[in-house]
Amino acid sequence: MMAKEAAALAEPDKQAASLAYKAPALEKGLDILELLAGQSNGLILSQIAQSLGRSVQEVYRVVVSLERRGYVERKPPGEAFQISMKLFDLACGHPPIRRLREAAQPILASLAAEVEEAIILSILDGLTVRVIAVADNPAPVGFRVRLGTQTKMLSTASGRTLIAFQNEPTRAMLIERASEELRSREKDPEPLIRRVEQIQKRGYEVVADETLRGITDVSFPIFDASGIAQAAITMPFLLWVTNQVQLVDASKHLYESAAELCRQIGGHLPEPKFPIKG
């Protein structure tokens, strides 16, 4: 009983300490960054203030400080503020991601030149998937993916591949969170959940006409030494009239590049049965 009373008495002290350690200016800055991160066209100062329920005077100094430090920038020709790529650059400078990007860049560039297709490298970013490296298609006609692009986990080949090759607790948590989001939009998550299970069994994902008609996405996991997928390497294969490398051969080249990248970070990628099948 005494222990319960002591805990009850201590609770207000914890709450007071939590309030005492708050940094209002920092909180405002984070609120602004999180708000702008979800805006494709930027917001002017009054819109930022209105969205956050604050006065223009409250947010003005914080926005100017963020602009001076390079975290936000003005979008010409107006005065709208948008988030810059600085936060992305900071994340990519984190040692594990930097090591992965440095190992991947020459492999992606060589593969893109060989198959004349765009090649992308993606990682899990919370409950989304983030593109951290891109090798553009060197051919005159091709599909382009923007560096830093963020998408929902279950809606892309990269995302499903990454989910499929996490450890069991992480995979279950990611599937449950993604399923909740789908149910909130009155969509049945079961088909996508079954697809993740299929990817886990066959070792890769291949899907046609999901992002754009005429494109077949092929994705392999990039394993570390523990056998967990740290990234996914994906080829959005665009069929065009003068293709020199067809999908069946391009997929083999993609696997070979994925296996090499796995080796460079200490992992091993089992070879699937070719030709690949969706």
N, C-alpha and C positions, 0 to 999 in steps of 0.2 A: 504494500500500500504506500509506504513511504517513497519507494522508488518511483511509483506512478505520479505521486504529488510533486516530487522533485523534477520529473520530466515535464510536467505541466507548467511548473514555474519557470523552467528554462526555455520553453517554447517562445514566449514573448521576447526574451533576450536574443534568441536566434533571429527572429523577424526584425528586431531593431538593428542588429548587426548587419543583416542583409541590406536593409535600407541605407544604413550608414556608409556602406561600401559601394553604393551605386555612383556611377560617373555620368551625370546628366548629359554633358556634351557628347561623350562617347556613345551613349544610348541614342541620341538624336542622329549622330553620324551613321550608326548601324541601321537605324530605321530608314534613313534616306537611301543608303546603298541597297538595302533589301527592296525598297519600293522601286527604285530605278531599274533594278535587275529584271523586273517583270514588265518593263515598258519597252516596246520596240521603237517608238517614235520620240522618246524623251518627254520631259515635263518642264514647263516653265516654273519659276519660283513660286508663284501663287498657287499653282496646281499641286506642287509638293506640299506646301503648307496646308492646303485644304485636305489633301489625302491623309495627312498625318494628324489632322485636328489640332494644328499649331498655328501660331501667327507667322506672318512673313518675316517679322523681325527675329523670331526665335530660330528660324531655319537659315536665315541669310548668312550669318557668319559661318555656320557649319558647312553650308554648301560651298562658300568661297574657299574655306580651308581645304575641303575635299578636292576642289578644282585646282588649287595651288599645288597640292601633293600629287595630282595626276590621277585621282581615283574617279573623278567625273570630268566631263568635258562638255562644252557648248556645241550644240548641233546647228551648223549654219543652214539657212541664212537667219534664222530667228534666234531667240534667247533660250531655247529649250535645253535642259541639261540631260545628258545620258551617261550611263556608266561606261567607263573605259575598260580596256583589257588589262589594266594593271593587276587587278586581283587574280585574273587568270594567269598572268605571268608569274606572280608570286607563288601560286599553287604549283605551276610547272617547275619552279625552281626548288621545290621540296625534293630532297635527295632521292627517294625511291622513284618518283615520277621523272625526275631529270635523268636518272640512270636509264630508265625504260625508254624515254624519248631519244636519248643519245644513241642507244643501241638500235632503235627502230628506224631512225631516219634514213641511213644508207640502204637498209634492207627494203624499206618502202619505196624509195626512189628507184632502186634497181628493178624491183618487181613491176612498178608502174610503167617503166620504159619497156620492159620485156613483154608485157601483156597488153599494153596500150589501154589501160583502164585506171581509174582513180583507185587509190588504196587508202584506207583510213584505220587509225588506231584509236580505240575508245576504252574508257575506264568507267567504273561505277562512281557516281558522285551523289552520295546519299541515296535517294530513291529514283535518281535519273541516271542517264548515261551521257558522258561528256567526251567529245572528240578532242584528243590531245595531240595528234599528229596526222598530217595529210600529205600524200604524194599525189599531185594532180596528174590527170591523164595528159601525156605529151602529144596525143593525136589532135588533129584539127577539130574533131567532134568528140564530146565526152560529157560525163556527169561530174559536177563539181560539188564538194562538200566544204562548208565553211569551218575553219578551225575554231574550236570552242563551242560548236553547236551542242545544244543540250536537248535530249529527248526523253520521253517516258520509257521505262525499262522494258515493258512487255510489248511495246509497239515497234521495235526494231530488231533486226537479226543480231546486231551487236549486243543489245540489252538482254535478249533471251539467252544468248550464248554465255554471257557473263553470269547470269543467274544460275544457269544449269551447272556451272562448275565452281560453285562456292562450297564450303563445308555445309553439312546438313543443317545445323542451327541457323546459319546465315541465310541459306537458300530458303528455308521454311519461313523465316521472318520477312524476307524480301517478297516472296510470293504472297504472303498474307497481306502485307501492306499494299502491294499493287492490286490485289483482289478487292480490298476495301475501296480503293479509289475507283475501280471499274464498277463495282456495285453501286457506288454513290451516283454514278452516271447511268444507272440502270442497264449495265452491260454484263453479260455472263462471262466470268473469268475462266470457266472450266476449259474451253478449247485452247486457250493460251497456256494454261497450266499443263495440259496434256502435251502441248508442243514442247514445253521446256523439258518434260520427261523424255520425250523422243530425242531431243538434242543431246541429252546426257548419255543416252544409250549409243547413238551413232557417232558422237564425237564432234559434230559440227552442225551449223544451221545453213539451210539453203531455201530461199523463198523467192518466187517470181511475182512481179507486179505489185509489191507491197508499198514501196515508196512512190514509184512512178511506173506506168505501164511501159513494158519493154526492157525493164531492168531486173536482173536476177541478183539478189544479194547472197553472197557466200561468206560465211564467217567461221573462223577458227579461234579457240581460246589460246591465250598465251599463259602457260603454266610457270609458276615458280618452283623452287625445290620441294615445297610441301604439297605440290599437286593442286594448288588453288589458282584459279584464273585471275591474274592481275590485270589483264587487258583482253581485248578481242580485236583481231585483225580482220577487216572486212573489205570485200571487193564488190562494189555495185557494178555488176557486169552489164554493159550496154551493148546490145547487138546492133551493129551498123554494117553497111554494105561491104566495106573493104576490111572487115576484121581479119587480121593476120593470125590471131590466136583465138580459137573457139573456146566455148565455156568449159568443155571437158578438160582441155589442156591447161587453160588458165587456172582452173581450180587446183590442179596438181601443183602448179607453180606457187599458188597461194599457200597450199599446205607446206611445201618445202621452205618457204620464207617464214611461215609461222613456226615450224620446227626449229629453224635456225635461231630465231629470236628467243624461243624457249631455252635453247641450249645456252645462249649468251647470258640469261638471267638465272641459270641453274636448273631449269626444268626440262621435262621431256614430253613431247606430244606424240601419242601413238598414231600410227598411220591408219587412216580409214580405208574402207573398200572403195575403189574407184571403178566405174564413174560414180560420182556422188549422186545421191537421190534425195528429193525432198519428202 
